[in-house]
Amino acid sequence: RMGVQLHTITLDSEQLPTQKQLKDILTLFHTAPKPILFHCQAGVDRTSLAAAFWKLMIECTPVEQALDQMTPSYGHFEWSRPFM
């Protein structure tokens, strides 16, 4: 009714995304209506990864700044998911 669309890309919280998953996310960035809300079960690691990927690929933010999306202030703790 409000025009909200749900798009699901399944990411494993215990593994890095595959190339296909990253391509799917990038396609979604280009095709989904804006604004886009990223969310995962805990709203932390996979959400932070998607936000960092957005900054890097869409906003062309330098890697160091994009990785700021994956910090404790957003609930991401490197020790809990070091592979991310």
C-alpha positions in Angstrom: 0.0 0.0 0.0 2.9 2.4 0.8 5.0 1.2 -2.1 7.6 -0.5 0.1 9.4 -3.3 -1.6 11.2 -6.2 0.2 14.3 -7.6 -1.4 16.1 -10.5 0.3 19.7 -11.4 -0.2 20.7 -14.1 2.2 24.1 -13.6 3.7 25.8 -15.9 6.3 27.0 -14.1 9.4 29.8 -16.7 9.7 31.2 -16.3 6.1 32.3 -13.6 3.8 29.8 -12.9 1.0 30.3 -14.7 -2.3 31.0 -12.8 -5.6 27.4 -13.6 -6.6 26.0 -12.2 -3.4 28.1 -9.0 -3.8 26.9 -8.7 -7.4 23.3 -9.2 -6.3 23.7 -6.4 -3.6 25.3 -4.1 -6.1 22.4 -4.7 -8.6 19.9 -4.0 -5.8 21.7 -0.7 -5.0 21.2 0.4 -8.6 17.6 -0.9 -9.1 15.8 -0.6 -5.8 13.7 2.5 -5.0 15.5 4.8 -2.6 15.9 5.2 0.3 17.1 1.6 1.0 16.9 0.1 4.5 19.5 -2.6 5.2 18.7 -5.0 8.0 19.8 -8.4 9.2 18.8 -10.5 12.2 20.9 -8.6 14.7 21.2 -5.4 12.6 25.0 -5.4 13.0 27.5 -7.3 11.0 25.7 -8.0 7.7 24.0 -4.6 7.9 27.3 -2.9 8.5 28.9 -4.8 5.6 26.0 -3.7 3.3 26.4 -0.1 4.4 30.2 -0.1 3.9 29.7 -1.7 0.5 27.2 1.1 -0.4 29.7 3.8 0.7 32.4 2.2 -1.3 30.6 1.3 -4.5 27.8 4.0 -4.8 29.3 7.0 -2.9 32.9 6.2 -4.0 34.0 6.7 -0.4 37.6 5.7 0.3 37.9 2.2 1.8 39.1 3.6 5.2 36.0 5.8 5.5 33.7 3.1 4.2 35.0 0.7 6.9 33.8 3.3 9.5 30.4 1.6 9.0 31.9 -1.5 10.6 32.8 -0.1 14.0 31.6 -0.6 17.6 29.5 2.6 17.3 27.4 0.7 14.9 27.5 -2.5 17.0 30.2 -4.3 15.0 33.0 -5.7 17.0 35.9 -7.1 15.0 36.7 -9.8 17.6 33.2 -11.2 17.2 33.3 -11.5 13.4 37.0 -11.1 12.4 36.5 -12.4 8.9 34.1 -9.4 8.1 
